[in-house]
């Protein structure tokens, strides 16, 4: 296995563009070679994502059905009871997941009773022996520290898109706010899950710019989700064309080559992909997926667990096991 000392953090836009634009089969071959040198190519991390608080978000992310200002079918749901969340986590573990992610549609975390309940959920999921991840919006350094002490393993905070294209997609926060939260997460010693969405109407240069920001971080995010836009009716982006699968393959392959030690997650948008198309993504270096017992990914459709397990079997892949010790909780 290779060592982190070999990782680069000085990629130029020109280098990334050259990689992204390689002849497709050459690009996939190169990414698959990097994948084989750095990762176990027959293993896929299975993560389960549960929306613990749904809808009613004050932000205006133009791709998101949970923004209160758009007229979508999504029903607002208050923070779930801790016991309900832990029952879902146990079920996810029993179905082969090694990571359990809890998502709340908040702009930012507030220091209130809901955050205390999230802390209890983090402790409970950690005690089940799962890697526990949260995505809760913007975080201060103190809040990140509290989550770390509760046993949080990873925090998801996507860049969404490039710095240059950011204002076209979201006006209620700035790209720099994303970077600030990621820094707070790092400082607290929590691993970082950060990627973005493609198919938002961005240029190839924006995909390159986003990947450059991620790959030039002092430490690469441990997980890099690559999402295809899920076109939610009622959002400003509902009528954009379906993303071409080769754009997904190119983006995943480029991410794999420049961040070889990271888990590259084939994330939202799988429901619109055939098994063959997903196989191309795995070949290009994706080694992580989200699955969910409710056959949704937050509020958009996603393949179900049994369908995913069958796909892995068909492709000769197997779920990755959690290899770490359960994090000890300093408060208990
Ligand atoms: S993506 Fe997150 S922050 Fe943006 S509107 Fe949706 S729930 Fe809110």
Boltz pocket constraint, residues with backbone or C-beta under 6 A from the ligand:
constraints:
  - pocket:
      binder: B
      contacts: [[A, 57], [A, 58], [A, 59], [A, 60], [A, 61], [A, 64], [A, 65], [A, 66], [A, 67], [A, 104], [A, 105], [A, 106], [A, 107], [A, 137]]
      max_distance: 6.0
